Amino acid sequence: MQQHTYFIADMHLGLPLYDPAERERKVVRWLDFIKTSASAIYILGDAFDFWWEYKYVVPRGYVRFLGKLAELTDSGVAVHFFPGNHDLWARKYLHEECGIAMHDAPTEKVTLGEKTFFLAHGDRLGYDTPATLTLLQRIFANRFLQRAYTMLHPRWAFAIGYTWSRKNRLSKGIAVPFRGEDEGLYKFAAQMAQRQKIDYFVFGHRHTPLAVDLPNSSAQLVLLSDWITGSTYADFDGEKLTLKTFE
């Protein structure tokens, strides 16, 4: 059987909108659907609406999803996890308990077959970012502050995290319309494609599915949808990357 590489992002598991339990079951059904053809799966951020780890405590829920990921890695499927802005605090648990390869860097170039992919969640790329957002990103990534947050009892830490995450998502709406050449991620990819040989730029974050050719190059920008109201993923068959919808 031909081996495929799959890309998914923005499941936002745990977000209390549109039946979160059914969303998790649908993601698990998709993993079951692809497991016999998958050589690798890339999760490009925001798999969880909020994720935090203690040494002996992990978030409640996600049992079906985490169990399925462990089943896949046990069977030899490589599962890769890139941090999103909602789950950048994922650390050892997903690797040690589920066998997932964790990527701490927000971006990475990956060669699959004869194609080069530039992968990221996308939240840190291509924006004229306000200073307040830059400061927030630095706070979230600061290891000292992370250790200080871990001093909170899990009951309060998770309550704060889930409340912030939910308000953050709702304040922006579910999906952000693509703005064509004014889109920050489009500008970023178009500029990089002029400097480096990259075939596909694959991002999440915007919650809007899209595949568009970049100017003056053979590269393509691919945006993955969320799984809150949609269920789009990308399938690379060794030669071509295609956006697909799981029903």
MARGUNU-548616 format. One record per residue: z negated, x negated, y of N, C-alpha, C, O in turn. Coordinates in steps of 0.1 Angstrom, whole numbers. Layout:
     n.w     n.u     n.v    ca.w    ca.u    ca.v     c.w     c.u     c.v     o.w     o.u     o.v
       Z       X       Y       Z       X       Y       Z       X       Y       Z       X       Y
...
This chain:
     n.w     n.u     n.v    ca.w    ca.u    ca.v     c.w     c.u     c.v     o.w     o.u     o.v
       0      -8     -12       0       0       0       0      -9      12      -7     -19      13
       8      -5      22       9     -12      35      -5     -11      42     -11      -1      43
      -9     -23      47     -22     -24      54     -20     -22      69     -11     -27      75
     -29     -14      75     -29     -10      89     -41     -15      96     -52     -17      90
     -40     -17     109     -51     -19     118     -53      -8     127     -43      -3     133
     -65      -3     129     -67       9     137     -77       6     149     -85      -3     148
     -74      14     160     -82      12     172     -87      26     176     -80      35     176
    -100      26     180    -107      38     184    -117      35     195    -122      24     195
    -120      44     204    -129      42     215    -135      55     219    -130      66     217
    -146      54     226    -152      65     234    -155      78     226    -151      89     229
    -161      75     214    -166      87     207    -178      93     213    -180     105     212
    -186      85     221    -198      90     228    -207      98     219    -211     109     222
    -209      93     207    -218     100     197    -232     102     204    -238      92     209
    -237     114     203    -250     117     208    -249     124     222    -259     130     226
    -238     124     228    -236     132     240    -237     147     237    -229     151     229
    -246     154     243    -248     168     240    -238     177     246    -242     186     254
    -225     175     243    -215     184     248    -205     187     236    -202     178     228
    -200     199     236    -190     203     226    -194     200     212    -186     194     204
    -206     204     208    -210     202     194    -210     187     189    -201     183     182
    -220     180     194    -221     165     190    -221     163     175    -216     153     170
    -228     172     167    -228     170     153    -214     171     147    -211     163     138
    -206     180     151    -193     181     146    -184     170     150    -175     165     143
    -187     164     162    -179     152     167    -182     141     157    -172     134     153
    -194     139     153    -197     128     144    -191     130     131    -185     121     125
    -191     143     126    -184     146     113    -169     143     114    -163     139     104
    -163     146     125    -149     144     127    -146     129     127    -136     125     120
    -154     121     133    -151     107     133    -153     102     119    -145      93     114
    -162     107     111    -164     103      97    -152     107      89    -148     100      80
    -147     119      91    -135     124      84    -123     115      87    -115     112      78
    -122     110      99    -111     101     103    -113      88      95    -103      82      90
    -125      83      95    -128      70      87    -124      72      73    -119      63      67
    -127      83      67    -123      86      53    -108      87      52    -103      82      42
    -102      92      62     -87      94      62     -80      80      62     -69      79      55
     -85      71      69     -78      58      70     -83      47      61     -77      36      60
     -94      50      54    -101      39      46     -92      32      36     -94      20      33
     -83      39      30     -75      33      19     -63      25      25     -58      16      18
     -60      27      37     -49      19      43     -54       9      53     -46       1      58
     -66       9      57     -72       1      67     -75     -13      62     -82     -15      52
     -70     -23      69     -75     -37      67     -85     -41      78     -94     -49      75
     -84     -34      89     -94     -37     100     -94     -25     109     -85     -17     111
    -106     -23     115    -108     -12     125    -115     -18     137    -125     -26     136
    -110     -16     149    -115     -21     161    -121      -9     169    -114       0     173
    -134      -9     171    -141       1     180    -142      -5     194    -150     -15     196
    -135       0     203    -134      -6     217    -144       1     226    -140       5     237
    -156       1     223    -167       5     232    -170      20     233    -162      29     230
    -182      23     237    -187      36     239    -186      45     226    -183      57     227
    -189      38     215    -190      46     203    -202      55     204    -202      67     199
    -212      51     211    -225      58     213    -226      62     228    -222      54     236
    -231      73     231    -234      76     245    -245      68     250    -246      66     262
    -254      64     242    -265      54     246    -270      48     233    -272      55     223
    -272      35     233    -277      28     222    -286      17     226    -284       9     235
    -298      16     220    -308       6     223    -315       2     210    -317      11     201
    -318     -11     208    -324     -16     196    -337     -22     199    -339     -29     208
    -347     -18     191    -360     -25     190    -360     -33     177    -351     -31     168
    -369     -41     175    -370     -49     163    -371     -41     150    -365     -43     140
    -379     -30     151    -381     -21     140    -377      -7     142    -380       2     134
    -370      -4     153    -367       9     157    -352      10     161    -348       1     169
    -345      20     156    -331      22     161    -330      37     165    -338      45     161
    -320      40     172    -319      54     177    -318      64     166    -312      61     155
    -324      75     168    -323      86     158    -308      92     158    -301      92     168
    -304      96     146    -291     102     145    -281      92     140    -284      80     136
    -268      96     140    -257      87     136    -257      83     121    -250      73     118
    -265      90     113    -266      86      99    -253      86      92    -250      77      84
    -245      96      94    -232      97      87    -223      87      91    -216      80      83
    -222      84     104    -213      74     110    -217      60     105    -208      53     101
    -229      57     107    -234      43     103    -232      41      88    -228      30      83
    -235      51      80    -234      50      66    -219      48      62    -216      40      53
    -210      55      68    -196      53      65    -191      40      69    -183      34      62
    -196      34      81    -192      21      85    -197      11      74    -189       1      71
    -209      12      70    -214       3      59    -206       4      47    -203      -6      40
    -202      16      43    -194      18      31    -180      11      33    -176       4      23
    -174      12      44    -162       5      47    -163     -10      46    -155     -17      40
    -173     -16      53    -174     -30      53    -178     -35      39    -174     -46      35
    -186     -28      32    -189     -31      18    -176     -32       9    -175     -40      -1
    -166     -23      12    -154     -23       5    -144     -33       9    -133     -35       3
    -147     -41      20    -138     -52      24    -130     -49      37    -123     -57      41
    -132     -37      43    -126     -34      55    -133     -41      67    -145     -39      68
    -126     -49      75    -132     -55      86    -134     -45      98    -124     -40     102
    -146     -44     102    -149     -35     114    -154     -43     125    -164     -51     124
    -147     -42     137    -151     -50     149    -156     -40     160    -151     -29     161
    -166     -45     167    -172     -37     177    -172     -44     190    -178     -55     191
    -166     -39     201    -166     -44     214    -175     -36     223    -175     -24     221
    -182     -42     231    -192     -35     240    -185     -26     250    -176     -30     256
    -191     -14     252    -187      -5     263    -198      -4     273    -208     -11     271
    -196       3     283    -206       4     293    -218      13     289    -228      14     296
    -216      21     278    -227      29     273    -234      23     261    -245      27     258
    -228      13     255    -235       7     243    -234      -8     243    -233     -15     233
    -235     -14     255    -234     -29     256    -246     -35     251    -247     -48     250
    -257     -27     248    -269     -33     243    -270     -34     228    -280     -38     222
    -259     -31     221    -258     -32     206    -259     -47     203    -253     -56     208
    -268     -50     193    -271     -64     190    -270     -66     175    -259     -64     169
    -281     -69     168    -281     -74     155    -280     -62     144    -275     -64     133
    -285     -51     148    -286     -40     138    -272     -37     132    -271     -36     119
    -262     -34     140    -249     -30     135    -243     -41     126    -236     -39     117
    -246     -54     129    -241     -65     121    -249     -66     108    -243     -67      97
    -262     -67     110    -270     -70      98    -271     -58      88    -271     -60      76
    -271     -46      93    -273     -34      84    -260     -28      80    -258     -23      69
    -249     -29      89    -237     -23      86    -225     -32      84    -214     -28      80
    -228     -45      86    -217     -55      83    -206     -56      94    -195     -60      91
    -209     -51     106    -199     -50     116    -198     -63     124    -209     -69     127
    -186     -68     127    -185     -80     135    -186     -76     150    -179     -68     155
    -197     -82     156    -200     -78     170    -193     -88     180    -194    -101     177
    -187     -83     190    -180     -92     200    -187     -90     213    -187     -80     220
    -195    -101     217    -202    -100     229    -194    -101     242    -197     -95     252
    -183    -108     241    -174    -109     253    -167     -96     256    -164     -89     246
    -166     -92     268    -159     -79     272    -145     -79     269    -139     -68     267
    -138     -90     268    -124     -91     265    -121    -101     254    -129    -111     252
    -110     -99     247    -106    -109     237     -92    -108     233     -87     -97     232
     -85    -119     231     -71    -119     226     -72    -120     210     -79    -129     205
     -64    -112     204     -64    -112     189     -50    -112     184     -42    -104     190
     -47    -120     174     -34    -120     169     -34    -113     155     -42    -116     146
     -25    -103     154     -23     -95     142      -9     -96     138       0     -91     145
      -6    -102     127       7    -104     123      14    -114     133       9    -125     135
      25    -109     138      32    -117     149      30    -111     163      37    -115     172
      20    -102     164      18     -96     177       4    -101     183      -5    -103     175
       4    -102     196      -8    -106     203     -14     -94     210      -7     -87     218
     -27     -91     208     -33     -80     214     -44     -85     224     -51     -95     222
     -45     -79     236     -56     -81     245     -65     -69     244     -60     -58     248
     -77     -70     240     -86     -59     237     -98     -59     246    -104     -70     249
    -102     -47     250    -114     -46     258    -117     -31     259    -109     -22     256
    -130     -28     263    -133     -14     266    -126     -10     279    -120       0     279
    -127     -19     289    -119     -17     301    -127     -14     313    -122     -13     324
    -141     -13     312    -149      -9     323    -150     -20     333    -154     -17     345
    -148     -33     330    -149     -44     339    -136     -49     344    -136     -60     351
    -125     -42     342    -112     -48     345    -105     -40     355    -105     -27     355
     -98     -46     364     -88     -40     373     -93     -31     383     -86     -22     388
    -105     -32     388    -111     -23     398    -115     -31     410    -120     -42     409
    -113     -25     422    -120     -30     434    -134     -25     433    -138     -16     440
    -142     -32     425    -155     -27     422    -165     -28     433    -167     -38     439
    -172     -17     437    -182     -17     447    -193     -27     443    -196     -29     432
    -200     -32     453    -211     -42     451    -222     -36     443    -228     -42     435
    -224     -23     445    -235     -16     438    -232     -15     423    -241     -17     415
    -219     -13     419    -216     -13     405    -217     -26     399    -222     -28     388
    -213     -37     407    -214     -50     402    -229     -54     399    -232     -60     389
    -237     -50     409    -251     -52     407    -257     -45     395    -265     -50     387
    -252     -32     393    -257     -25     381    -253     -31     368    -260     -32     359
    -240     -36     368    -236     -43     356    -244     -56     353    -248     -59     341
    -248     -63     364    -256     -75     362    -270     -71     357    -276     -79     349
    -275     -60     362    -289     -56     358    -288     -52     343    -297     -56     335
    -278     -45     339    -277     -41     325    -275     -53     315    -280     -52     304
    -269     -63     320    -266     -75     311    -277     -85     312    -276     -95     304
    -287     -84     321    -297     -94     322    -307     -93     311    -313     -83     308
    -308    -105     304    -316    -105     292    -331    -103     295    -338     -97     287
    -336    -109     306    -350    -107     309    -353     -92     312    -363     -87     307
    -344     -85     319    -347     -71     321    -345     -63     308    -352     -53     307
    -337     -67     300    -335     -61     287    -348     -62     279    -353     -52     273
    -354     -74     279    -367     -76     272    -378     -67     278    -386     -62     271
    -378     -66     291    -387     -58     298    -386     -43     295    -396     -36     293
    -374     -39     293    -371     -25     290    -376     -22     276    -381     -11     272
    -375     -32     267    -380     -30     253    -395     -29     253    -400     -24     242
    -402     -33     263    -416     -31     263    -420     -16     264    -431     -12     261
    -411      -8     269    -413       7     270    -415      12     256    -408       8     246
    -423      23     254    -423      30     241    -410      36     239    -404      41     248
    -405      36     227    -392      42     224    -390      56     229    -379      60     233
    -401      64     229    -400      78     233    -395      78     248    -387      87     251
    -400      69     256    -396      69     270    -383      62     272    -375      66     280
    -381      51     265    -369      43     267    -357      51     263    -347      51     271
    -357      58     252    -346      66     248    -344      78     258    -333      82     261
    -355      84     262    -354      96     271    -347      91     284    -339      99     289
    -351      80     290    -345      75     302    -330      72     299    -321      75     307
    -327      65     288    -314      61     285    -304      73     283    -293      73     289
    -309      83     276    -300      94     273    -298     102     286    -287     107     288
    -308     103     294    -307     111     307    -297     104     316    -288     111     322
    -298      91     318    -289      83     326    -275      85     321    -266      87     329
    -273      83     308    -260      83     302    -253      96     304    -241      97     307
    -261     107     301    -255     120     303    -251     123     317    -240     128     319
    -259     120     327    -256     122     341    -244     114     345    -235     118     353
    -243     101     340    -232      93     343    -219      98     338    -209      98     345
    -219     104     326    -207     109     321    -203     122     328    -191     124     331
    -212     131     331    -209     144     337    -205     142     351    -197     150     357
    -210     132     358    -206     129     372    -192     125     374    -186     128     384
    -186     119     363    -172     115     364    -163     125     358    -150     123     360
    -167     135     351    -158     143     343    -156     137     330    -159     125     328
    -149     144     321    -147     139     308    -136     128     308    -137     117     302
    -124     132     314    -113     122     314    -109     119     329    -112     127     338
    -103     107     331     -99     103     344     -84     103     344     -78      95     336
     -77     110     352     -62     111     352     -56      97     355     -61      89     363
     -45      94     348     -38      81     350     -31      81     363     -24      91     366
     -32      71     371     -27      70     384     -14      62     386     -11      57     397
      -7      60     375       5      52     375       3      38     379      -6      31     374
      12      33     388      11      19     392      -2      16     400      -5       5     402
      -9      27     405     -21      25     412     -33      24     403     -44      21     408
     -31      26     390     -42      25     380     -46      10     379     -38       1     377
     -60       8     380     -65      -5     380     -62     -13     367     -58     -24     367
     -63      -6     356     -60     -12     343     -45     -16     341     -41     -26     335
     -37      -7     347     -22     -10     347     -19     -22     355     -12     -31     351
     -25     -23     367     -23     -35     376     -28     -48     368     -21     -58     368
     -40     -47     362     -45     -59     355     -36     -63     344     -33     -75     343
     -32     -54     336     -23     -57     324      -9     -62     329      -4     -72     323
      -4     -56     339       9     -60     344       9     -74     350      18     -82     347
      -2     -78     357      -3     -91     362      -5    -102     351       1    -112     351
     -14     -98     341     -16    -108     330      -4    -110     322      -1    -121     317
       4     -99     320      16    -100     312      26    -109     318      35    -114     310
      26    -112     331      34    -121     337      30    -136     334      38    -145     336
      18    -138     331      12    -151     329      11    -155     315      11    -167     311
       9    -145     306       7    -149     292      15    -140     283      19    -129     287
      18    -145     271      26    -137     261      16    -128     254      10    -132     244
      16    -115     258       8    -105     251      17     -93     248      24     -89     257
      16     -88     236      24     -77     233      18     -63     236      24     -54     240
       4     -62     234      -2     -50     236     -16     -52     243     -24     -60     239
     -18     -44     253     -31     -43     260     -37     -30     255     -31     -19     258
     -48     -30     249     -54     -18     243     -68     -17     249     -77     -25     247
     -70      -5     256     -83      -3     263     -88      11     260     -80      20     257
    -101      13     262    -107      27     262    -111      30     277    -104      27     286
    -122      36     278    -129      38     291    -124      49     299    -132      57     305
    -111      51     301    -105      60     310    -104      74     303    -102      84     310
    -106      75     290    -106      88     283     -93      95     284     -92     108     283
     -82      88     287     -69      94     289     -59      87     280     -56      75     282
     -53      94     269     -44      87     260     -31      84     267     -25      93     274
     -26      72     265     -13      68     272      -8      55     265     -15      47     261
       6      55     264      13      43     260      24      41     270      33      49     271
      24      30     278      34      28     288      39      13     288      31       4     287
      52      11     290      57      -2     290      54      -8     304      54      -1     314
      51     -21     304      47     -28     316      60     -35     322      69     -39     315
      61     -36     335      73     -41     342      75     -55     339      66     -63     339
      88     -59     338      92     -73     337      86     -80     326      84     -92     326
      83     -73     315      78     -80     303      81     -70     291      85     -59     293
      78     -75     279      79     -67     267      66     -61     263      65     -55     252
      56     -63     271      42     -58     268      41     -43     271      49     -37     278
      31     -37     264      28     -23     265      13     -21     268       5     -28     262
      10     -12     277      -4      -8     279      -7       4     271       0      14     272
     -18       4     263     -22      15     255     -36      19     259     -45      11     257
     -38      31     263     -51      37     266     -55      47     255     -47      56     252
     -67      46     250     -72      55     240     -79      66     246     -86      65     256
     -79      78     240     -86      89     245    -100      89     241    -104      81     232
    -109      98     246    -122     100     241    -121     109     229    -111     115     226
    -132     111     222    -133     120     211    -143     132     215    -148     139     206
    -145     134     227    -153     145     232    -145     158     232    -150     168     227
    -133     157     237    -124     168     237    -111     165     230    -103     174     227
    -109     152     227     -96     149     220    -100     140     207    -111     139     203
     -90     134     202     -92     126     190     -80     117     187     -74     116     176
     -76     109     198     -65     100     197     -70      86     193     -80      81     197
     -62      80     184     -64      66     180     -51      59     180     -41      65     181
     -52      45     178     -40      37     177     -39      31     163     -49      27     158
     -26      31     158     -23      26     145     -13      15     146      -2      17     150
     -17       3     141      -8      -8     141      -4     -11     126     -12     -14     118
       9      -9     123      14     -10     110      19     -24     106      25     -26      95
      16     -34     115      21     -48     113      33     -51     121      36     -63     123
      39     -41     126      51     -43     135      50     -36     148      54     -41     158
      45     -23     148      45     -15     159      32      -8     161      25      -4     151
      27      -6     173      15       1     176      18      15     181      27      17     189
      12      25     175      15      39     178       2      47     180      -7      46     173
       3      55     191      -8      65     193      -7      77     184       4      82     183
     -18      81     178     -18      92     169     -30     101     172     -40      97     178
     -29     114     168     -40     123     170     -45     128     156     -37     131     148
     -58     127     155     -64     132     142     -69     146     144     -77     149     153
     -64     155     136     -67     169     137     -79     173     127     -83     184     126
